[in-house]
Amino acid sequence: MNWIFENNINTDLITPGRFNITTDANELAKIAFIEHLPEFAKKVQKGDFIVAGNNFGCGSSRETAVTALRACGIKAIVAKSFARIFYRNCINQGLLAIIADTENIKSNDKLKIDIKKQLVINISKKKEIKAVIPPLMIKLYETGGIILFLKKNRLGSLKKLFEI
Amino acid sequence: MGQTIAEKIFSQHVGKKASAGDFIIAKLDLVMAHDTTCAWAIDPFYEIAKKVWDKKKIFIPFDHAFPAPNVQIAKLQAKIRKFANEQGIPITTDGVCHQIMSERFINPGNLILGADSHSPTGGGLGALTIGVGSTDAAIAMATGTCWFRVPQTIRINVEGKLKKGVFSKDVILMIAKEFGPEGGNYKILEYGGETIRDFNVPARLTITNMSAEMGAKAAIIEPDEKTSLYLKDNQRSYKFDKKSLWSDRDAVYEKVMNFDVSDLTPQIAEPPDIDRVKAVQEVEKKKIKVDQVFIGSCTNCRIEDLDVVYAMWQKHNLNPQIRTIITPASKLVYLQALAKGYIEFFTKKNAIILNPGCGPCLGRHGGVLYDYEVCVSTSNRNFTGRMGSPKALIYLTSPATAAASAITGYITDPRKYL
């Protein structure tokens, strides 16, 4: 299913500071949206999407916000726009943060992502929505994140990130 | 084609001309990760490296919740302490990371990474100081480098002489109202104009600090004689060349915005967003009862801020219904306040002085709020749940407005107490 959120969802709502005190990703999954939307952590399933408005992930730099959503099994976050640190953290972790017009996506719509064609496909509504998924994000999504990328290549291989 | 100061600094750290839109790998002058973000940088660090690239260029402050308020946080701090010991990096517990970095490390022209969203603060010294997450911090600690997409710059000119009772916090709240929480997303915000030039570095740090709330990647103020003076005051004699650290006249900006602050009055951001900004004199009419006043954080608890509070409280007692909490931004500020007699004065006024650090700003310790409680805070973030209960209400103001509200017990325009 798609979890629908409004504009300016900040990282204090995703992983609130008072609960954000662990380095265990599975523990973090349990506190995702713990106060903003308590049912989220209980009902979220592997393969679910987050669908949001503008500026998703604003506020603190805490990467736990990304880690928690990834640990919940979120397949991709589709939003009209993302706050920059959150977006960077998604790129680095290999989590798809897709910029697209989310206006008409409903929670029950079945979504599919076509990375190559840069599309979010709303199967239920038979609609294709133009999406922005930059090459660096695709590369690290396919590698499983920047740490695995550096392990696979070597520490001095950061420049290779930009080779397409 | 000319360059902005940000493009110049990126170019100097990549060894070739870097322009907005370029993807680059740049060398860093310093990497900071604190008691929250460093904990998550350790495992990825050891995945890719054994030793840090340069232990003298890594700064680990414990400021977000120090001393540890509970067992889980003590566990995180123990993990970081072990890492720091293994790597030979001293841990600093002298105050808020951005303040310590400004006092001790940040020089004009530096490129610095901080695993904290308020990293743009250091731009008040004419450096590029950029906030990232823990993975970037881990890679930076291992390699001394980071990948960047060079962002576009928005130039913000602020003109006009501020009236009495109006401070740099009021200026930046007014600008935040215009920008909203996304208006500066991915951008460098470059501040200039007569008003900014008139501010000393501590006041400038408030401007750059709050730029994070507009989404900025960094905020920057071209360095000048006031920057030199600040460095000198902090026992540093860094020489910088104006030509290499001022934007060229023909630099390309995404846009240029102009603000006139001659008639600005004290401003306040109502919960839970940074752009719900109103004039304090309007909000005062609502007689909003306050439960806690917090004078602290990386935004506003330098000695210049405490000078204002001290002066305002000379002839007034604080409302006994209110918890007034003061956290000096650093050990240096604490010692300055001690030498000026402020600590004794504030204590006798029944204010609570906490150790230098983030204090209650992020709701982990030192003044957590309960349901429906109202806090007037000099910090930078009024999000739902930020300082405790998601039902609590956080209003952001200058130290003067916070000090006035501590006297009356409701949100109060400070001008009648100045």
HADDOCK unambig.tbl for C-alpha pairs under 7 A between the chains (distance, minus, plus):
assign (segid A and resid 12 and name CA) (segid B and resid 386 and name CA) 6.43 0.50 0.50
assign (segid A and resid 17 and name CA) (segid B and resid 362 and name CA) 6.25 0.50 0.50
assign (segid A and resid 17 and name CA) (segid B and resid 363 and name CA) 6.56 0.50 0.50
assign (segid A and resid 17 and name CA) (segid B and resid 364 and name CA) 6.58 0.50 0.50
assign (segid A and resid 18 and name CA) (segid B and resid 363 and name CA) 6.13 0.50 0.50
assign (segid A and resid 18 and name CA) (segid B and resid 364 and name CA) 5.15 0.50 0.50
assign (segid A and resid 21 and name CA) (segid B and resid 72 and name CA) 6.22 0.50 0.50
assign (segid A and resid 21 and name CA) (segid B and resid 73 and name CA) 6.00 0.50 0.50
assign (segid A and resid 22 and name CA) (segid B and resid 72 and name CA) 6.93 0.50 0.50
assign (segid A and resid 22 and name CA) (segid B and resid 76 and name CA) 6.99 0.50 0.50
assign (segid A and resid 23 and name CA) (segid B and resid 39 and name CA) 6.91 0.50 0.50
assign (segid A and resid 23 and name CA) (segid B and resid 40 and name CA) 6.24 0.50 0.50
assign (segid A and resid 55 and name CA) (segid B and resid 182 and name CA) 6.17 0.50 0.50
assign (segid A and resid 59 and name CA) (segid B and resid 117 and name CA) 6.91 0.50 0.50
assign (segid A and resid 59 and name CA) (segid B and resid 213 and name CA) 6.72 0.50 0.50
assign (segid A and resid 60 and name CA) (segid B and resid 116 and name CA) 6.82 0.50 0.50
assign (segid A and resid 60 and name CA) (segid B and resid 117 and name CA) 5.08 0.50 0.50
assign (segid A and resid 61 and name CA) (segid B and resid 115 and name CA) 6.64 0.50 0.50
assign (segid A and resid 61 and name CA) (segid B and resid 116 and name CA) 5.19 0.50 0.50
assign (segid A and resid 61 and name CA) (segid B and resid 117 and name CA) 4.66 0.50 0.50
assign (segid A and resid 61 and name CA) (segid B and resid 131 and name CA) 6.84 0.50 0.50
assign (segid A and resid 61 and name CA) (segid B and resid 132 and name CA) 5.99 0.50 0.50
assign (segid A and resid 61 and name CA) (segid B and resid 133 and name CA) 5.33 0.50 0.50
assign (segid A and resid 62 and name CA) (segid B and resid 37 and name CA) 6.48 0.50 0.50
assign (segid A and resid 62 and name CA) (segid B and resid 133 and name CA) 5.96 0.50 0.50
assign (segid A and resid 63 and name CA) (segid B and resid 133 and name CA) 5.18 0.50 0.50
assign (segid A and resid 63 and name CA) (segid B and resid 134 and name CA) 6.12 0.50 0.50
assign (segid A and resid 83 and name CA) (segid B and resid 185 and name CA) 6.28 0.50 0.50
assign (segid A and resid 83 and name CA) (segid B and resid 215 and name CA) 6.40 0.50 0.50
assign (segid A and resid 84 and name CA) (segid B and resid 185 and name CA) 6.35 0.50 0.50
assign (segid A and resid 84 and name CA) (segid B and resid 186 and name CA) 5.59 0.50 0.50
assign (segid A and resid 84 and name CA) (segid B and resid 215 and name CA) 7.00 0.50 0.50
assign (segid A and resid 85 and name CA) (segid B and resid 132 and name CA) 5.66 0.50 0.50
assign (segid A and resid 85 and name CA) (segid B and resid 133 and name CA) 6.71 0.50 0.50
assign (segid A and resid 89 and name CA) (segid B and resid 133 and name CA) 6.08 0.50 0.50
assign (segid A and resid 92 and name CA) (segid B and resid 135 and name CA) 6.92 0.50 0.50
assign (segid A and resid 147 and name CA) (segid B and resid 44 and name CA) 6.54 0.50 0.50
assign (segid A and resid 147 and name CA) (segid B and resid 48 and name CA) 6.97 0.50 0.50
assign (segid A and resid 150 and name CA) (segid B and resid 48 and name CA) 6.85 0.50 0.50
assign (segid A and resid 151 and name CA) (segid B and resid 48 and name CA) 5.97 0.50 0.50
assign (segid A and resid 155 and name CA) (segid B and resid 48 and name CA) 6.75 0.50 0.50
assign (segid A and resid 159 and name CA) (segid B and resid 25 and name CA) 6.62 0.50 0.50
